[in-house]
């Protein structure tokens, strides 16, 4: 009876946790959008199973069974671990990744693609000011010659960070890209040149940046930089990642 109650409590608590994350939007900072429905349905199923089993336990229709096998861990240890994890999830609110995590995972001025030695022709049918920050980085990865984008308009948003090797009057505008869950998220960034003081754009704040592409030299390498004509503080989006 005691073990059955513990198992039911663990299942029910996990169902509540997953549904809570789905309702309050926490899933947006934990997993890829493709898995939202699966996690929500799983939470509903776990809660339904927990409630049904609670009703059976109340009615006395769950028969206790003797353990027919030996285990290395104490009886109920795994269930207690699952229950404790679910309770911790209900108490602790997951947080967005910040500039500290971005720098730890490899963002610096060196993370921006380096130019080729010779300029080549490059054309695209996509309007430059409709590209997201991630679109810009992916385009640069495919064709890293910064002169090909000279003068193109940009309208991007992300959070601010200041790596140690960043020149004055520059910031790195960053986003995390997610493929499955927060554990595999990685940062991408573009340098932005601006006028004004750093205090106006604190680290980890979110900005919408409008401007045009220019080329500058960082540590001996020519790189694409967005020269800002407008920097607008914005709130962190509901979904902070980009696919």
Short mmCIF file of the C-alpha atoms (twelve columns), coordinates in Angstrom:
data_MODEL
# 
_entry.id   MODEL 
# 
loop_
_atom_site.group_PDB 
_atom_site.id 
_atom_site.type_symbol 
_atom_site.label_atom_id 
_atom_site.label_alt_id 
_atom_site.label_comp_id 
_atom_site.label_asym_id 
_atom_site.label_seq_id 
_atom_site.Cartn_x 
_atom_site.Cartn_y 
_atom_site.Cartn_z 
_atom_site.pdbx_PDB_model_num 
ATOM 1   C CA . UNK A 1   0.000   0.000   0.000   1 
ATOM 2   C CA . UNK A 2   2.752   2.447   0.960   1 
ATOM 3   C CA . UNK A 3   4.769   1.734   -2.200  1 
ATOM 4   C CA . UNK A 4   1.641   2.038   -4.370  1 
ATOM 5   C CA . UNK A 5   0.847   5.434   -2.835  1 
ATOM 6   C CA . UNK A 6   4.404   6.610   -3.480  1 
ATOM 7   C CA . UNK A 7   4.278   5.471   -7.110  1 
ATOM 8   C CA . UNK A 8   0.923   7.170   -7.677  1 
ATOM 9   C CA . UNK A 9   2.166   10.393  -6.090  1 
ATOM 10  C CA . UNK A 10  5.238   10.441  -8.337  1 
ATOM 11  C CA . UNK A 11  3.198   9.852   -11.503 1 
ATOM 12  C CA . UNK A 12  0.621   12.483  -10.553 1 
ATOM 13  C CA . UNK A 13  3.254   15.057  -9.637  1 
ATOM 14  C CA . UNK A 14  5.034   14.600  -12.961 1 
ATOM 15  C CA . UNK A 15  1.737   15.033  -14.785 1 
ATOM 16  C CA . UNK A 16  1.085   18.265  -12.894 1 
ATOM 17  C CA . UNK A 17  4.620   19.502  -13.596 1 
ATOM 18  C CA . UNK A 18  4.435   18.917  -17.358 1 
ATOM 19  C CA . UNK A 19  0.997   20.542  -17.620 1 
ATOM 20  C CA . UNK A 20  2.192   23.500  -15.548 1 
ATOM 21  C CA . UNK A 21  5.125   24.008  -17.903 1 
ATOM 22  C CA . UNK A 22  2.774   23.826  -20.887 1 
ATOM 23  C CA . UNK A 23  0.298   26.329  -19.416 1 
ATOM 24  C CA . UNK A 24  2.729   28.947  -18.093 1 
ATOM 25  C CA . UNK A 25  4.994   28.854  -21.168 1 
ATOM 26  C CA . UNK A 26  8.027   27.308  -19.471 1 
ATOM 27  C CA . UNK A 27  8.224   24.706  -22.243 1 
ATOM 28  C CA . UNK A 28  9.339   27.484  -24.596 1 
ATOM 29  C CA . UNK A 29  12.673  27.759  -22.786 1 
ATOM 30  C CA . UNK A 30  13.172  24.026  -22.283 1 
ATOM 31  C CA . UNK A 31  12.424  22.198  -25.537 1 
ATOM 32  C CA . UNK A 32  11.980  22.635  -29.277 1 
ATOM 33  C CA . UNK A 33  8.441   23.662  -30.359 1 
ATOM 34  C CA . UNK A 34  8.047   20.354  -32.235 1 
ATOM 35  C CA . UNK A 35  7.754   18.577  -28.889 1 
ATOM 36  C CA . UNK A 36  5.260   20.891  -27.146 1 
ATOM 37  C CA . UNK A 37  2.214   18.788  -28.045 1 
ATOM 38  C CA . UNK A 38  3.911   15.518  -27.113 1 
ATOM 39  C CA . UNK A 39  4.944   16.831  -23.694 1 
ATOM 40  C CA . UNK A 40  1.501   18.346  -23.040 1 
ATOM 41  C CA . UNK A 41  -0.300  15.113  -23.966 1 
ATOM 42  C CA . UNK A 42  2.156   13.120  -21.851 1 
ATOM 43  C CA . UNK A 43  1.468   15.375  -18.878 1 
ATOM 44  C CA . UNK A 44  -2.276  14.908  -19.305 1 
ATOM 45  C CA . UNK A 45  -1.894  11.131  -19.550 1 
ATOM 46  C CA . UNK A 46  0.287   10.933  -16.438 1 
ATOM 47  C CA . UNK A 47  -2.177  13.031  -14.469 1 
ATOM 48  C CA . UNK A 48  -5.099  10.893  -15.650 1 
ATOM 49  C CA . UNK A 49  -3.259  7.685   -14.741 1 
ATOM 50  C CA . UNK A 50  -2.365  9.088   -11.331 1 
ATOM 51  C CA . UNK A 51  -5.946  10.109  -10.588 1 
ATOM 52  C CA . UNK A 52  -7.324  6.774   -11.803 1 
ATOM 53  C CA . UNK A 53  -4.840  4.827   -9.707  1 
ATOM 54  C CA . UNK A 54  -5.636  7.031   -6.709  1 
ATOM 55  C CA . UNK A 55  -9.313  6.138   -7.112  1 
ATOM 56  C CA . UNK A 56  -8.418  2.435   -7.332  1 
ATOM 57  C CA . UNK A 57  -6.266  2.720   -4.220  1 
ATOM 58  C CA . UNK A 58  -9.095  4.465   -2.393  1 
ATOM 59  C CA . UNK A 59  -11.489 1.698   -3.429  1 
ATOM 60  C CA . UNK A 60  -8.983  -0.932  -2.338  1 
ATOM 61  C CA . UNK A 61  -8.796  -2.584  -5.758  1 
ATOM 62  C CA . UNK A 62  -5.005  -2.332  -6.058  1 
ATOM 63  C CA . UNK A 63  -3.635  -5.579  -4.748  1 
ATOM 64  C CA . UNK A 64  -0.297  -5.508  -3.011  1 
ATOM 65  C CA . UNK A 65  2.230   -7.839  -4.548  1 
ATOM 66  C CA . UNK A 66  5.433   -9.223  -3.085  1 
ATOM 67  C CA . UNK A 67  8.708   -8.324  -4.722  1 
ATOM 68  C CA . UNK A 68  9.779   -11.285 -6.822  1 
ATOM 69  C CA . UNK A 69  13.218  -9.926  -7.692  1 
ATOM 70  C CA . UNK A 70  16.177  -8.426  -5.908  1 
ATOM 71  C CA . UNK A 71  17.400  -4.875  -6.541  1 
ATOM 72  C CA . UNK A 72  20.673  -3.080  -5.962  1 
ATOM 73  C CA . UNK A 73  18.907  0.043   -4.715  1 
ATOM 74  C CA . UNK A 74  16.597  0.268   -1.698  1 
ATOM 75  C CA . UNK A 75  12.929  -0.325  -2.417  1 
ATOM 76  C CA . UNK A 76  11.249  2.894   -3.503  1 
ATOM 77  C CA . UNK A 77  14.527  4.750   -4.137  1 
ATOM 78  C CA . UNK A 78  13.850  5.340   -7.845  1 
ATOM 79  C CA . UNK A 79  10.314  6.513   -7.160  1 
ATOM 80  C CA . UNK A 80  11.548  8.885   -4.470  1 
ATOM 81  C CA . UNK A 81  14.141  10.252  -6.912  1 
ATOM 82  C CA . UNK A 82  11.478  10.861  -9.558  1 
ATOM 83  C CA . UNK A 83  9.154   12.466  -7.036  1 
ATOM 84  C CA . UNK A 84  11.906  14.687  -5.656  1 
ATOM 85  C CA . UNK A 85  12.843  15.835  -9.162  1 
ATOM 86  C CA . UNK A 86  9.228   16.707  -9.967  1 
ATOM 87  C CA . UNK A 87  8.819   18.646  -6.722  1 
ATOM 88  C CA . UNK A 88  12.046  20.534  -7.435  1 
ATOM 89  C CA . UNK A 89  10.652  21.406  -10.865 1 
ATOM 90  C CA . UNK A 90  7.507   22.839  -9.272  1 
ATOM 91  C CA . UNK A 91  9.529   24.927  -6.821  1 
ATOM 92  C CA . UNK A 92  12.395  26.115  -9.039  1 
ATOM 93  C CA . UNK A 93  11.560  28.242  -12.078 1 
ATOM 94  C CA . UNK A 94  13.797  27.570  -15.105 1 
ATOM 95  C CA . UNK A 95  15.601  30.675  -16.375 1 
ATOM 96  C CA . UNK A 96  16.598  31.898  -19.810 1 
ATOM 97  C CA . UNK A 97  20.177  31.432  -20.927 1 
ATOM 98  C CA . UNK A 98  22.198  34.615  -20.432 1 
ATOM 99  C CA . UNK A 99  25.377  36.149  -21.815 1 
ATOM 100 C CA . UNK A 100 27.379  34.147  -19.259 1 
ATOM 101 C CA . UNK A 101 26.124  30.893  -20.798 1 
ATOM 102 C CA . UNK A 102 26.743  32.243  -24.309 1 
ATOM 103 C CA . UNK A 103 30.357  33.105  -23.532 1 
ATOM 104 C CA . UNK A 104 30.859  29.742  -21.808 1 
ATOM 105 C CA . UNK A 105 29.529  28.002  -24.928 1 
ATOM 106 C CA . UNK A 106 31.859  29.827  -27.263 1 
ATOM 107 C CA . UNK A 107 30.641  33.301  -28.267 1 
ATOM 108 C CA . UNK A 108 33.352  35.860  -28.922 1 
ATOM 109 C CA . UNK A 109 34.404  38.037  -31.799 1 
ATOM 110 C CA . UNK A 110 36.229  34.978  -33.119 1 
ATOM 111 C CA . UNK A 111 32.904  33.137  -33.488 1 
ATOM 112 C CA . UNK A 112 31.876  35.355  -36.403 1 
ATOM 113 C CA . UNK A 113 32.791  33.872  -39.757 1 
ATOM 114 C CA . UNK A 114 36.088  35.070  -41.244 1 
ATOM 115 C CA . UNK A 115 36.271  36.474  -44.773 1 
ATOM 116 C CA . UNK A 116 37.643  34.665  -47.801 1 
ATOM 117 C CA . UNK A 117 40.774  36.051  -49.395 1 
ATOM 118 C CA . UNK A 118 39.021  37.079  -52.593 1 
ATOM 119 C CA . UNK A 119 35.622  38.715  -53.092 1 
ATOM 120 C CA . UNK A 120 33.179  36.717  -55.220 1 
ATOM 121 C CA . UNK A 121 29.790  37.544  -56.668 1 
ATOM 122 C CA . UNK A 122 26.859  36.577  -54.502 1 
ATOM 123 C CA . UNK A 123 23.134  37.096  -54.967 1 
ATOM 124 C CA . UNK A 124 20.049  36.160  -52.978 1 
ATOM 125 C CA . UNK A 125 16.316  36.602  -53.532 1 
ATOM 126 C CA . UNK A 126 15.619  36.991  -49.799 1 
ATOM 127 C CA . UNK A 127 15.216  40.550  -48.539 1 
ATOM 128 C CA . UNK A 128 18.032  41.256  -46.125 1 
ATOM 129 C CA . UNK A 129 15.812  43.179  -43.688 1 
ATOM 130 C CA . UNK A 130 13.508  40.166  -43.346 1 
ATOM 131 C CA . UNK A 131 16.329  37.906  -42.147 1 
ATOM 132 C CA . UNK A 132 16.568  36.957  -38.506 1 
ATOM 133 C CA . UNK A 133 19.891  37.032  -36.698 1 
ATOM 134 C CA . UNK A 134 20.185  33.278  -37.225 1 
ATOM 135 C CA . UNK A 135 19.432  33.697  -40.946 1 
ATOM 136 C CA . UNK A 136 22.315  36.157  -41.214 1 
ATOM 137 C CA . UNK A 137 24.709  33.764  -39.470 1 
ATOM 138 C CA . UNK A 138 23.633  30.819  -41.627 1 
ATOM 139 C CA . UNK A 139 24.069  32.909  -44.774 1 
ATOM 140 C CA . UNK A 140 27.557  33.904  -43.638 1 
ATOM 141 C CA . UNK A 141 28.399  30.279  -42.948 1 
ATOM 142 C CA . UNK A 142 27.452  29.426  -46.538 1 
ATOM 143 C CA . UNK A 143 29.199  32.430  -48.053 1 
ATOM 144 C CA . UNK A 144 31.543  34.174  -45.612 1 
ATOM 145 C CA . UNK A 145 32.710  37.071  -47.814 1 
ATOM 146 C CA . UNK A 146 31.506  40.187  -45.928 1 
ATOM 147 C CA . UNK A 147 31.828  42.497  -48.958 1 
ATOM 148 C CA . UNK A 148 28.972  40.562  -50.574 1 
ATOM 149 C CA . UNK A 149 26.572  42.024  -48.001 1 
ATOM 150 C CA . UNK A 150 27.939  45.565  -47.871 1 
ATOM 151 C CA . UNK A 151 25.140  48.095  -47.500 1 
ATOM 152 C CA . UNK A 152 22.357  45.520  -47.037 1 
ATOM 153 C CA . UNK A 153 19.703  46.515  -44.551 1 
ATOM 154 C CA . UNK A 154 19.282  44.554  -41.335 1 
ATOM 155 C CA . UNK A 155 16.430  44.279  -38.839 1 
ATOM 156 C CA . UNK A 156 17.342  41.753  -36.160 1 
ATOM 157 C CA . UNK A 157 16.791  41.168  -32.455 1 
ATOM 158 C CA . UNK A 158 18.595  39.344  -29.682 1 
ATOM 159 C CA . UNK A 159 20.231  39.814  -26.315 1 
ATOM 160 C CA . UNK A 160 23.319  41.907  -25.622 1 
ATOM 161 C CA . UNK A 161 26.696  40.631  -24.539 1 
ATOM 162 C CA . UNK A 162 30.162  42.182  -24.351 1 
ATOM 163 C CA . UNK A 163 33.035  39.705  -24.861 1 
ATOM 164 C CA . UNK A 164 36.402  40.853  -23.546 1 
ATOM 165 C CA . UNK A 165 37.892  41.110  -27.047 1 
ATOM 166 C CA . UNK A 166 35.145  43.397  -28.368 1 
ATOM 167 C CA . UNK A 167 36.212  46.818  -29.735 1 
ATOM 168 C CA . UNK A 168 34.806  50.008  -28.230 1 
ATOM 169 C CA . UNK A 169 31.323  51.105  -29.321 1 
ATOM 170 C CA . UNK A 170 30.441  47.559  -30.336 1 
ATOM 171 C CA . UNK A 171 28.190  44.919  -28.836 1 
ATOM 172 C CA . UNK A 172 27.406  41.349  -29.773 1 
ATOM 173 C CA . UNK A 173 23.754  40.669  -30.523 1 
ATOM 174 C CA . UNK A 174 23.084  37.012  -29.773 1 
ATOM 175 C CA . UNK A 175 20.466  34.297  -29.902 1 
ATOM 176 C CA . UNK A 176 20.528  30.664  -28.840 1 
ATOM 177 C CA . UNK A 177 19.637  28.053  -31.445 1 
ATOM 178 C CA . UNK A 178 17.851  24.919  -30.251 1 
ATOM 179 C CA . UNK A 179 17.533  21.585  -32.039 1 
ATOM 180 C CA . UNK A 180 15.927  19.398  -29.370 1 
ATOM 181 C CA . UNK A 181 16.125  20.804  -25.850 1 
ATOM 182 C CA . UNK A 182 17.936  23.443  -23.821 1 
ATOM 183 C CA . UNK A 183 20.833  21.058  -23.210 1 
ATOM 184 C CA . UNK A 184 21.891  21.234  -26.882 1 
ATOM 185 C CA . UNK A 185 21.265  24.980  -27.366 1 
ATOM 186 C CA . UNK A 186 24.213  26.891  -28.797 1 
ATOM 187 C CA . UNK A 187 24.747  30.648  -29.270 1 
ATOM 188 C CA . UNK A 188 25.177  32.597  -32.486 1 
ATOM 189 C CA . UNK A 189 26.069  36.281  -32.630 1 
ATOM 190 C CA . UNK A 190 26.653  39.247  -34.895 1 
ATOM 191 C CA . UNK A 191 28.683  42.324  -33.924 1 
ATOM 192 C CA . UNK A 192 26.801  45.612  -33.893 1 
ATOM 193 C CA . UNK A 193 28.430  49.034  -34.047 1 
ATOM 194 C CA . UNK A 194 26.574  51.789  -32.243 1 
ATOM 195 C CA . UNK A 195 26.938  55.332  -30.967 1 
ATOM 196 C CA . UNK A 196 26.359  56.170  -27.323 1 
ATOM 197 C CA . UNK A 197 27.509  54.607  -24.075 1 
ATOM 198 C CA . UNK A 198 27.440  51.011  -22.890 1 
ATOM 199 C CA . UNK A 199 25.150  51.863  -19.975 1 
ATOM 200 C CA . UNK A 200 22.338  52.491  -22.462 1 
ATOM 201 C CA . UNK A 201 22.482  48.848  -23.579 1 
ATOM 202 C CA . UNK A 202 23.254  46.669  -20.543 1 
ATOM 203 C CA . UNK A 203 24.417  43.101  -20.932 1 
ATOM 204 C CA . UNK A 204 21.596  40.524  -21.191 1 
ATOM 205 C CA . UNK A 205 19.044  43.165  -22.226 1 
ATOM 206 C CA . UNK A 206 17.107  42.484  -25.438 1 
ATOM 207 C CA . UNK A 207 17.326  44.830  -28.411 1 
ATOM 208 C CA . UNK A 208 15.814  45.255  -31.830 1 
ATOM 209 C CA . UNK A 209 18.564  46.528  -34.111 1 
ATOM 210 C CA . UNK A 210 17.996  48.241  -37.443 1 
ATOM 211 C CA . UNK A 211 20.928  49.239  -39.585 1 
ATOM 212 C CA . UNK A 212 23.098  48.236  -42.514 1 
ATOM 213 C CA . UNK A 213 25.966  45.838  -43.112 1 
ATOM 214 C CA . UNK A 214 29.495  47.213  -43.099 1 
ATOM 215 C CA . UNK A 215 32.920  45.577  -43.009 1 
ATOM 216 C CA . UNK A 216 35.452  46.087  -40.213 1 
ATOM 217 C CA . UNK A 217 38.676  44.439  -39.147 1 
ATOM 218 C CA . UNK A 218 38.832  42.570  -35.821 1 
ATOM 219 C CA . UNK A 219 42.208  41.153  -34.771 1 
ATOM 220 C CA . UNK A 220 43.452  41.235  -38.340 1 
ATOM 221 C CA . UNK A 221 40.344  39.609  -39.860 1 
ATOM 222 C CA . UNK A 222 37.721  41.388  -41.954 1 
ATOM 223 C CA . UNK A 223 34.228  40.764  -40.637 1 
ATOM 224 C CA . UNK A 224 30.642  41.713  -41.278 1 
ATOM 225 C CA . UNK A 225 29.267  44.196  -38.744 1 
ATOM 226 C CA . UNK A 226 25.801  45.730  -38.484 1 
ATOM 227 C CA . UNK A 227 26.082  49.490  -38.173 1 
ATOM 228 C CA . UNK A 228 23.037  50.433  -36.121 1 
ATOM 229 C CA . UNK A 229 20.783  53.315  -37.101 1 
ATOM 230 C CA . UNK A 230 18.215  52.376  -34.440 1 
ATOM 231 C CA . UNK A 231 18.488  50.340  -31.247 1 
ATOM 232 C CA . UNK A 232 15.208  49.699  -29.492 1 
ATOM 233 C CA . UNK A 233 14.935  47.910  -26.124 1 
ATOM 234 C CA . UNK A 234 12.430  45.057  -26.265 1 
ATOM 235 C CA . UNK A 235 11.161  42.398  -23.888 1 
ATOM 236 C CA . UNK A 236 12.551  38.880  -24.060 1 
ATOM 237 C CA . UNK A 237 10.332  36.920  -26.490 1 
ATOM 238 C CA . UNK A 238 8.103   34.092  -25.355 1 
ATOM 239 C CA . UNK A 239 10.258  31.722  -27.349 1 
ATOM 240 C CA . UNK A 240 13.862  32.928  -26.870 1 
ATOM 241 C CA . UNK A 241 15.329  30.367  -29.254 1 
ATOM 242 C CA . UNK A 242 15.474  30.211  -33.009 1 
ATOM 243 C CA . UNK A 243 15.480  26.988  -34.989 1 
# 
